[in-house]
Amino acid sequence: MAVAERRFRVMASDAHVITVDAHPEATDRAVRLLDRLEQRWSRFQSASDVTALNHAGGATVEVDPTTITLLETMREAWHLTGRGFDPTVLRSLLAAGYTSSIVDAAVTTSLPDVRHSAATRPPTTVDDVVIDRERGTVSLPDGLSIDPGGIGKGLAADLAAAQLIADGATGALVSIGGDLTAVGTPPTPGWTIEVGHPDGAGSAVCMLSVDAGGVATSSTRSRRWVRDDEETHHLIDPGTGLPSNTDLATVTVVARSGWMAEAHATAATLRGADGVLDYLDRHDVSGMALASDGRVIATDDLLDALGPWTVPA
């Protein structure tokens, strides 16, 4: 069993690929795939499919097949989470102040004015996006915009891991910013995942051992900025259109795929400390959460993995 690793940057994140019995060219192809997905999916790329769709004003846009996969996955995640995950809150996110790339503050996202006011425009959702896979086209309703965000990273990890297996690897783990997908035969003694502390100081909450699937974390401690003299964050509550007032600092979910873990982690965070465990149990996924007051909440199967986990002062 030959295990190899590759570290690089993609999607404004540190990426880590671990392969079992893979040819180096297979890893090269996976890295190139992730780069292409960023070029197609990033709202900060002026030539991306996402930017073209957000600026099309309802017109039909020809897109890459992977972008159609992304939109289909977004729609599935919206339904799966009972609308807790919503990929159409970009206007709210920009209004809250998240307009600039964390990599380069000079690179910003903007959206065109809509042709109809909110008062006269009928409400639209991701279900109203018209996807034609055969023709390779997509159209968004005028005024609706999309942002892949975390689910883009989870799905990208899924696609890259699948390609590595198709290219001959017997096992693969693809991590983008700590959100990851593991497939195939793991190295001995298994895929071991470090769940980082939300203080960002490099400390670990716990170590998880998984056979396969996705692991993702949603946090109100990352992607923070000051607006109107108040610190805020990137997690938008679809019900209010404002940054969530959840009392959870972070939620980590283990699910069948990277995109599924991402969607559930986002939706579970919005439920707050009193509702997160019910959400995880109802959706039959494993997870752990840290409340702002220091409480640790976890599904039964993860309780034994937890060590000390507190919010820094």
DOKOLLUM-730079 format. One line per 10 residues: number of its first residue (from 1); their letters; for each residue x, y, z of C-alpha. Coordinates in pm, 1 decimal. Each point is the difference from the previous one (the first is absolute). Last residue first. Layout:
BEGIN
NUM> a> X:Y:Z  ...
This chain:
BEGIN
313> apvtwpglad> -1245.6:3437.3:2645.4  61.6:-316.5:-200.8  -303.8:-222.3:-56.6  47.6:-344.8:145.5  65.4:-350.6:-127.2  174.0:-252.3:224.3  -5.4:-339.9:-172.9  -268.4:-150.3:-216.2  32.6:-339.7:-165.7  -219.3:-177.4:254.4
303> llddtaivrg> -295.1:228.4:-76.4  14.6:-69.0:-372.5  -242.4:-293.5:-26.7  -247.7:161.8:237.9  -48.2:312.3:-209.7  183.6:298.6:137.4  -49.4:321.4:197.5  284.5:175.2:179.1  -94.4:299.3:213.0  250.7:284.9:4.5
293> dsalamgsvd> -239.8:294.6:20.9  30.9:62.8:-373.8  -117.4:-352.5:-68.5  230.4:-261.8:-150.9  -157.1:-259.8:-223.7  56.3:-362.9:-88.9  -133.5:-215.0:-278.8  -116.0:-333.8:-131.3  -277.2:-9.3:-256.9  -344.3:-161.4:13.1
283> hrdlydlvgd> -189.8:305.9:-124.2  -232.2:3.4:299.3  292.9:-64.3:235.0  206.5:289.6:-135.4  -293.0:242.4:17.4  -99.0:-108.1:351.8  360.3:46.8:111.0  13.3:350.0:-146.9  -324.0:131.8:147.1  83.2:140.5:343.2
273> agrltaatah> 353.1:100.6:-92.5  -106.8:191.5:-308.7  -198.9:-119.4:-300.9  202.9:215.1:-239.1  306.3:-213.2:65.5  -190.2:-311.9:-107.5  -79.5:149.9:-341.4  362.1:87.3:-69.3  137.1:-333.8:123.2  -269.4:-188.7:-193.3
263> aeamwgsrav> 90.4:168.0:-329.0  372.9:-49.8:47.6  -33.9:-366.2:101.9  -215.9:-62.8:-307.2  254.0:168.2:-227.4  281.7:-210.3:142.0  -182.5:-328.9:-29.7  -168.6:-265.1:215.7  -4.1:215.3:312.3  217.2:107.4:295.5
253> vtvtaldtns> -94.2:344.0:132.8  197.6:263.6:190.7  -183.5:296.8:152.5  162.8:321.3:121.2  -51.7:302.9:221.7  -365.2:-74.5:72.2  -220.4:267.2:158.5  -165.6:74.3:-332.0  -65.7:368.2:-75.7  30.2:-67.8:-371.3
243> plgtgpdilh> 132.0:269.5:-231.0  -305.9:159.9:-161.4  -240.5:-107.2:-276.2  -255.9:-76.5:269.8  -120.3:-351.4:-83.5  302.5:-84.5:-213.0  225.9:52.4:304.9  334.3:110.0:-143.5  324.2:-147.1:131.4  272.5:243.4:-108.4
233> hteeddrvwr> 83.4:171.6:327.9  -42.7:324.4:194.8  203.2:228.0:223.2  -174.8:328.4:76.4  125.8:353.7:-60.2  -236.6:47.7:-294.2  158.3:-303.9:-166.0  300.6:-187.7:138.2  111.0:-326.2:-162.3  -16.5:-375.2:56.1
223> rsrtsstavg> 61.5:-284.4:-246.6  66.8:-254.3:276.9  -147.2:-6.5:351.3  -358.4:-66.3:-110.8  110.5:-345.8:-99.6  -123.9:-280.8:-221.9  215.5:-311.6:-5.4  7.4:-280.9:-253.1  73.8:-372.4:-7.1  -88.5:-218.9:-297.0
213> gadvslmcva> -13.2:-373.3:-57.3  227.1:-297.5:55.8  145.6:-217.1:276.7  14.7:275.9:257.9  216.3:51.7:308.8  -50.5:331.4:179.5  261.0:186.2:201.3  -112.3:261.3:247.6  -31.4:370.8:67.7  338.7:80.6:-143.3
203> sgagdphgve> 215.8:305.2:68.7  143.4:191.6:-291.4  -76.2:345.4:136.6  -311.2:43.0:-213.1  -218.0:65.1:305.7  -259.1:-225.0:-166.9  195.7:-311.2:106.7  93.4:-237.6:-279.4  -151.9:-341.1:-61.7  285.1:-232.1:-94.6
193> itwgptpptg> -104.4:-281.3:-230.7  155.7:-347.0:2.7  -70.4:-207.1:-312.3  84.9:-356.7:93.7  263.2:-206.9:189.0  152.6:-56.4:-255.6  -60.5:190.3:-322.1  -361.1:30.4:-109.9  -158.0:-213.7:-273.9  -246.9:195.3:-209.9
183> vatldggisv> -137.0:346.4:67.2  60.2:293.4:235.9  -154.6:344.1:-55.4  101.6:316.3:177.3  -63.6:333.3:161.0  324.2:110.9:164.6  54.7:292.7:-235.7  -24.2:-233.5:-294.6  72.0:-363.7:91.7  16.5:-285.4:-249.8
173> lagtagdail> 50.6:-353.9:129.8  67.9:-284.8:-239.0  10.6:-378.8:-11.5  68.0:-271.5:-258.1  130.0:257.1:-246.0  -49.6:-103.5:-363.0  -112.6:307.8:-190.9  -365.5:-66.3:81.7  93.3:4.4:369.3  174.7:334.9:-43.7
163> qaaaldaalg> -298.5:133.1:-196.7  -236.4:-88.7:283.7  220.8:183.5:249.8  8.3:308.7:-224.8  -377.8:-0.8:-42.0  -74.6:-39.1:371.2  257.9:263.8:97.1  -157.9:240.9:-250.5  -342.0:-79.2:147.3  115.5:92.4:349.8
153> kgiggpdisl> 178.9:311.9:-119.7  -301.2:118.9:-198.9  -223.3:-79.4:295.0  205.3:243.8:205.4  -73.4:304.8:-210.7  -171.7:-81.9:-329.3  -155.9:348.1:-26.1  -314.3:49.3:-204.5  -205.9:297.0:-113.5  -371.9:55.1:-53.6
143> gdplsvtgre> -109.4:344.2:-119.6  -108.3:-111.9:-346.8  -70.3:-373.0:18.4  315.2:-203.0:-62.8  59.1:-166.7:-335.5  212.3:-305.4:-67.1  131.6:-165.6:-315.0  189.5:-315.2:-93.7  -246.5:-96.2:-271.3  -60.2:-348.9:142.2
133> rdivvddvtt> 44.1:121.7:358.0  -274.7:259.7:-30.7  -32.1:172.1:337.3  -261.0:268.0:67.1  42.4:150.0:348.2  -345.7:37.1:156.1  64.3:-275.2:256.9  291.8:208.7:129.3  -260.6:244.0:124.9  -209.0:285.5:-136.9
123> pprtaashrv> -241.7:246.5:155.4  -210.9:188.9:-255.5  146.4:339.3:-90.5  -231.4:295.3:67.0  113.0:94.7:352.1  356.8:-120.5:-53.1  28.7:249.1:-282.2  25.9:-121.4:-358.2  290.8:24.6:-241.4  258.6:-102.7:255.6
113> dplsttvaad> 310.1:209.3:61.0  318.0:-182.2:-87.5  203.4:-189.1:259.5  344.8:74.1:137.7  282.3:-218.5:126.9  342.5:137.8:87.2  367.2:-59.5:-71.5  201.1:284.3:157.4  -16.8:-175.3:336.7  214.1:-282.8:-140.6
103> visstygaal> -5.4:-343.1:165.7  -296.9:64.8:228.3  -191.2:110.7:-308.2  -207.6:312.7:44.0  -377.5:51.5:19.3  -94.3:-147.8:335.1  -163.2:314.2:138.2  -343.6:-102.1:127.3  -151.9:128.6:-324.8  234.6:-231.0:-188.3
93> lsrlvtpdfg> -119.9:-299.5:202.3  -363.0:101.7:-45.5  48.2:20.4:-375.9  175.3:-338.4:7.8  -287.8:-174.7:179.0  -83.5:-240.1:-286.4  195.1:-309.5:111.3  -248.0:-78.4:280.5  79.5:-265.6:260.2  -276.2:-7.7:259.5
83> rgtlhwaerm> -247.5:-49.4:-281.9  -125.4:-328.5:149.9  357.6:-126.2:2.7  -48.2:-258.6:-275.4  -205.1:241.5:-212.6  267.9:267.8:-10.9  271.3:-266.8:-34.1  -170.6:-144.8:-309.4  -21.7:345.0:-157.0  364.7:70.0:72.5
73> telltittpd> 95.2:-339.3:-144.5  -185.8:72.8:-323.8  173.6:336.1:-16.0  344.8:-151.9:52.9  -60.8:-278.4:-252.9  -104.2:265.8:-251.7  322.2:182.4:79.5  195.4:-320.9:-60.6  -155.8:-23.9:-346.9  152.4:339.6:-87.0
63> vevtaggahn> -243.5:281.1:-69.5  -204.5:151.7:-281.8  -204.3:287.3:139.8  -372.4:67.6:-44.6  -109.3:353.0:86.1  -154.0:85.2:337.7  204.1:312.9:59.2  320.2:-170.0:-116.0  222.7:148.5:270.6  -36.9:-275.7:260.0
53> latvdsasqf> 23.1:-265.2:-271.1  322.0:142.2:-144.0  152.3:32.2:347.4  -84.8:-361.9:79.3  137.2:-119.5:-334.7  330.5:166.1:82.2  160.7:275.0:-208.5  4.8:268.9:271.2  132.0:-244.5:259.9  -102.7:117.2:348.8
43> rswrqelrdl> -332.1:-184.8:-13.2  204.4:-318.3:-36.4  -157.4:-293.5:-185.5  164.6:-39.0:-339.1  356.2:111.5:83.4  -21.0:-179.6:334.0  -116.4:-315.5:-176.1  290.9:24.6:-241.1  248.7:20.1:288.7  -159.9:-300.3:166.5
33> lrvardtaep> 27.0:-197.4:-323.4  366.2:96.4:-40.8  75.3:-132.6:348.3  -182.8:-324.6:-79.1  192.5:-39.6:-325.4  333.1:47.1:178.4  -110.3:-258.3:256.2  -63.0:-248.0:-279.4  336.2:87.3:-154.7  169.3:-99.9:325.2
23> hadvtivhad> -134.5:-356.5:-46.6  -224.0:-104.7:286.1  47.2:-292.4:240.7  -169.1:184.0:288.7  -47.0:373.7:-31.9  -2.5:295.2:238.5  -96.3:342.5:-133.7  23.1:312.2:215.2  -134.1:344.6:-86.3  59.0:327.3:183.9
13> samvrfrrea> -278.7:238.3:-89.8  -86.2:296.0:-223.3  -163.0:-244.7:-243.4  336.8:-170.8:-57.8  336.3:-8.8:174.3  236.7:-297.2:2.3  94.4:-313.6:194.4  61.8:-343.0:-155.4  29.3:-331.1:182.7  99.5:-355.0:-94.7
3> vam> -79.0:-343.6:142.7  130.5:-316.3:-168.8  -159.8:-325.3:118.6
